[in-house]
Amino acid sequence: MNYVKISLMILFISSLLLSCSKTATDSFEEISLTEDQLEMKSKMKQTSLILLDLVTEKDVIQELKIATSYALEQERDEDVTFSELMHDNSDYKMNTKYKNSNVLGSFKSHFKTLINTKSKINGSTIDPDLESYLIQNNLKIYWPYSENWDSDVVPTISYHPLDNEDTNEGFKPVRAKSSGFGYENITMNDDYAYNNPSLLIVPCEENMMVYKTNLNEAISCGGGGGPSNPGGGSGNDDTNPGEYDINQVILHSARLSEQYDGLFAGGSEVFWQLTDAVKLTTYDSQPEVRYGQSRKNFSRRDIRKKYWKNLSTTVDDDWADYELAKELYIWEGDEGDVKVDFSLGVNVKISESVSANFNVSAKVDKKRDDLYKGFMDRNVFYTLNRTDIGLGRRDGFQVRHSSNLKWVYKENGVNTTSN
C-alpha cells in the first residue's frame, strides 16, 4: 500500500472518530433571567415600540438598508448598532459608496425628536436615558433576510427575549382607519422573518469582537474573517501543484446548509483554523506550532437558500514542502479563542526513519458546533485537490464536505525565479 493510500485511510478514520457535534435541534435548558437581563429585555421592548413610529418614515428604512448592506459587504451580519446609527462618523456613513446619500442621519434625527418631545409612545413610557443605555450595552438592530427586501417596506418590529433564540412577540405596523399607523401583535419566528420584512432589537453576541477606539466613535459588532486576498501569480506553467517557489492555499468558497443559531442570534459564524502539525527541517528536533484562523459569516438567507459564498481568503501564504501536514479544525460559534482540553493523536510512518505526529484538539463547548476535526496531509492535498472524489468540483477544485458544510480550497502557485 503506497503512502497516499495510507494517508487517505488515516484521514478518513480520524474524521469518523472526531465527528462529534451538536445540531440546532439539541434541547436547551430553561433559562432564568438575571435582574440585568430583565432590565435589558424591558429596554429592548420599549425601543421596539418606539421604532414603530420610526419605520413608517421612508428615509429611516433607506438608511437601515444602507447600513445592513454595508455590514454584509464587510463580512458582518446584516445589522447595525445603535452606536453606529447615533454617531456621525460611523463607517457606513463615511464609506465612499454611501456617504453622499441624503438619508444618512435620518434615524438619529427622527429618534432624538421622538424621545425628546414625547413622554409616551405606543403605550410605552420613554426613558430619557434610553439612547445612552442602547449604546453602552451594545444593542443593535438586526434585519434578517434583508436581501429579500428593498427599502420601500414598513417592517415588523420585535426584540430578543433573552430566554430563547427562536420566538418572541412582535409588533406589526398597520395603517389606522383615521390616520397614521397602529399595530397588531404577531409571533416572531424564522418563518415570519423570512416572509415579512422584520427588524429585531438584539444585543451584540457575547464574545463577539467589538471595535471601539474612543467614546466619540461608533461601536460595531462582528467582524470579518481575516485578510481577503485572491493570491498572486499565474499558476499556468507546467509546474506540478505544490512544487512552485511559493505555494499559497486559498479558502475559495463555502456553503452552509443548516441554521446553527436561532433567529434572534443571527446568522452563523464559521471558523477555519489551520495549524502546522509538522514542521520538519534538518535542524528541527521539535515541530514549530503555528496557526492561522479565518472567520466567515453566513447570513440566514445564505444558509436557507444553500448559497455558495465566494471567500477568496488566503489561509497559508506558503505551504512549504517540509511542512508535511496541517491540523484542520472547523467550527461554528461566536468565539474565536479556542481552549483545548482533549486530543486524539495519530502517527503516520512516512518511511523507516521519518514519522509524522498529528494532534487534533478542541474544547467541548455547548456554544460551539464542531463541523470538522482532522488533518490535511500535504502530499494528498496537492495530489487530489483538483480531483472529484464524489462531491464535484468548483472552478476545477475539489469540493470537501463535513456535517452541513461544503468548502473548496484553491492552491495557487507562484514562481519567483525564471527558468
N, C-alpha and C positions, 0 to 999 in steps of 0.2 A: 504493500500500500504506500503510495507516494506521499510527500509532505503536504501537498494541497488537500488530498483526501482526508488525511489525519486532521488537519486544521479545520476543515469543513465539519467533520464529525464532532469535534470538540466544541466548535461554535454552536452547533445545533443542540448538543446535550446541555451545555451551560445555559442556553436560552430557555430550555424547558425547565431546568432546575430553578431558574431565577424568575420565572414568570408569575410572581405573586403581586397582585394589585387589587385595589378596591374599585368598585364601579359606582356610578351615580345612583344606582338603585340600593346601595347599602343603607341600612336604617340609621337614623340619627337619634341620639339620646335627647330626652326632654331638657330644655334649657330654661333656667330661672334667671331672669334679667336682674342685674345689679341696679342700684339707685342711679348710677351714672348712665347706664344703658336705658333705663326708663326715661330719664330726662332727655336723652338723645332721641329716643323714639317720639316723645312728645314734641320736641323741636322740629323733627322731620315732618310730622303730621301737620303742624302749624304752617311750615313752609309750603307743604303741598297745597293747602287751602289758599295760601297767598298766591301761589303760582297759577291757580285757576283764573285769577284776574289778569295775569300777565300773558298767558298763552293764547289769548284771543287777539293779541297785538301781533300783526304780521312781521314787523321788524324784529321783535323778540325771537320768534321762531326762525327767522332768517339768520340771526346771529348764532343761535344754538346749532343750526345746521352747519354753519361755517366752522364753529368750534369743534363739533364732533367729527366733521370731515377732516379737519386738520389733525385731530388726535389719531385717527386711523392712519393717516399718512405718516405719522411719527411712531408707528408700531405700538400705539396705546390702544386701549379700548375706546369705544365711542362715547366718551364722557368729557365733562368739563367741570372743574372745581369752581366753587363759589369765589374762591380767591382769584382765579383767572378772570371770572366774569366781572368782578368788582375792581380790578386793577387795570390801569390804562396801558401798562407795559407788558401785558401777557404775550406769550409767544405767538399765539394765533392772531393777535391784533397787530403785531409788528411784522408778521410774515409778508413778504412782497406780493404773494399771490392774493392776499385778502385785505391788506392794510388800507386800500383806497375805498373799501366798501362803506357806504354811508349808514349801514345798520350797526356797525361796531359801537358798543357803548349803550345800545338800546336797552339791554337787560338791566344794566346798572341804573340807568336813568329812571325807568319805569319802577324798578324795585324800590329805589330810595324814595320816590314820590309816594308810593303806596304806604310804606311803613312810617313815613314822616307825616302823613296827612290823615291817616285813618287809625282809629283805635281798635277796630274790629273788622275782619274780612271773612265773609262766608261763615259767620258764627264763631270764628276763632279770634281771641284777643291777641293783639300784636305785642310782642315783646320788643321794647325799644333797643335791646342789645342783641337782637337776633342776627344781624349781619356779622357782628364780631364772633358770635358763637359759631356760625356756619364756617367762617374762615379758620378760626382757631382749632376747630375739631375736624378740619379737612373733609368737610362734606362736599358732595358733588352731585351733579345732575347726570344721570346715565340714560342714554337714548338707545335701548336695544333695538336691533334691526333698523337702525336709522337709514341704512342704504335702501330700504324698501320705499322710502317716502321722500318727497320733495319738501320745500318749506311752506307750501300752500296747504297746511293742515292745522287743525286745532286738536292737540294731543290730550289724552287722558293722563292724569297725574296719580302717582302712588308713591310709597316710601317703604324703606326696608323695615320689616317687622322685628328684626334682630333675633327672634327666637326660631326662625326658619329662613331658608333662602328661596322658597318656591312660590308662596302665595301670600297676598295681603289684600286689604281693602283698597279700592281706588276710586277716583272721582272723575267722572266724565262730563266735560262741559256740554251743556245743551242750551240751545237758544230759547230764551223765555218768550212767552206769548206776547207780552207787552213790549219789552225792550231789553237789550243786553243778554247776559247769559246766566243760567243757573247751573246746577249739576245734578247728576244722578250717581248713586253708589253702584259700583261694579266689583267683581272679584278679579284682581290682577294675577295673572299667571303667564307662563311662557306662551301658550297658545293665543291668549288675548293680545299679548305684546307683539306677537308675530303678525296678527291680522289687523291690529289697530295701532296707530302711532301713539307711543306712550313715553312719558318722562318719569323717571324714578329718582327720588331723593335717597341717596345711599352714602354711607361712609367710605372713605378710601380703605381698601382692604388692609388688614393687619399684616405688617411686614412688607407691604409694598413700598417701593422706593419713593421717597418724597424729596423733591428738589426745592430748596429754599436758600437763597443767598442772603437776604436781609428782610426785615419786616415790611419794607416798602415794595417788595417784589411778590409776584403771584406764585402760588404753590400749585404744582401739578402732580397728580397721582399717576403711577405707572411708569413706563419707560420702554425703550427699545431693547433690542436683543444683541447688543454688541455692534461692532463696526460692520457696515454693509459694504461689500466690495466684490464686484464680479470677477476680479482677478485679471492679471495681465498675461501677455504672451499669446502667441497664435496657437500653439499645440497642434500644428498641422503638418509637422515634418514626419519623418519615418521613425522617430524615436519611440520605443515601446513605452506604454504607460508606466509611470513610476521611475523612469530612467532619465529624466531631464535633470538639468543643473538645479532647478528649483521645482518641487512637486507640491503644488497647492491642493488643498482639499476644501471644496466649497459646498455648503449646505444649499442645494439648488432650489428645492421646493418641498412642500409637505402638505398633507391633507389629514384633518382630524374629523372623525365621523361620530363622536359621542360628546354630549354636553357633560362635562365633569363638574360643573358648578350649577347651582340653582339660579333662577332668573336674576335675583337681586344681587348675586355675587358677580354677575357679568360674564364675559367670555372666558376662555381658557388660556392660561399662560403655560407654554410648554418650554422646558429647558433641555438643551442638549449639552452634556458635559463629556468632553473627550480628555482623557488623561493618558499621558505617555506611560504605559505599563512597563515597557522595557526600553532602556537606552544603553546599548552596548557599544563600546569602542575598545580599542586595545588597552586603554588606560583606565577604564571603569571597573572598579571592584563592586560598586553598588549602583543600581539604577538611579537615575535622576528623575524625580517625580515632578511633573508639571502638568497643569490642566488649563483648558480653555472652556469657557461657558458661553452659550448663546441662548437668549430668551426671545421667544416669538409669541405674539398674541394672536389668537384666533377668535374672531367675533362670533357671536351666536349665529349669525347668518352664514358665515364661512362653514361652521360645523353643521348646521341644519341642512344646508344645501350640498354639503360634502365637496366644497370647492377646493381645488388645488391652490395653494398660496405660494407665489414666487418669492423666494427668500434671498438668494444671491448673497450669502454671508460666508466669508472666509473663516473656516474653523481651524485651519492649520496652514500657516504661511509656507511651511516646507516640511513635508513628511520625509525625513532623511532615511536612507536605506538601512542605517544601523538601528533605527527605532523599529523594532520588529513588530510591535503591536501596540494598540491603544485600548484602554478601558472605554466603554461607551455606556453612559447612563442617561436615560431619558425619562423625565417625569413631568407631570402636570401639577402645578401648585402655585402659590403666591410667594414662596420662599426660595430664594436662590442660594442661600448659605446652607449647604447640606452637611450635617454632622453624621458621623458613621458609628455604628455600634455592632455590626455583624459583617462577616465576609465569607466568601467562598473562594478557595484557592484552586487554580487549575495549572498543572505543569505540563508543558509540551516539550518533548525531546526533539530538538532540531537535528542533532547529529550526536555522535558519540561523545563529543566534547562540549556541546552547547545546549543549554536548556533555557526555556523562557517561562517565567512565572507570572501569573495573572491573578490579581485580586479584584473582585467586584464587590464593593461595599456600599451600604446605604442604611440610613436610619429608618426604622419603622415609624411612620407618622400618618395619622388619620387625615391630616391636612394635605397630604401629597398622594397622588396616584402614580404608582410606578408603571411606566409604559414599556421600558426595556432595560435590562441589565445584562451585559455580556462584554465581549471584546471584539475588536477588529484586527485581524491579522493582516499585516501589510502585503504579504505575498498574495493572499486570497483576494484582498481588496482590489489590487491592481490587475489581477488575472481575470476577475469576474465582474468588475463594476460596470462593464458595458454588455453584460450577458443577461438575457431574460431568464430568470430562474422560476418563472411561473406567474409573476405578477405584472409582467410587461416592462416597458421602458418608457422614460420621458426624456425627450431630446437626446436619445441614444444612451441613456444611463439607467442602470438597474433600479427598479422600484423595490424598496425594502418595506417590511411590514412587521408590526408587533402590536398586539392589543388592538386599539382603534385608530392607530396612527400609521400612515404610509409616508415615506420620505425618500428623497433622492440625493445622493452625493455626486457631485461632479468633480473629477480630477482635472486639474489644469496645469500643464507642464510649461515651464519657461526655460529656454536655453539662453544663458548669459554670455556664452562664448560661441564664436563662429567656428564652423568646421574647417 
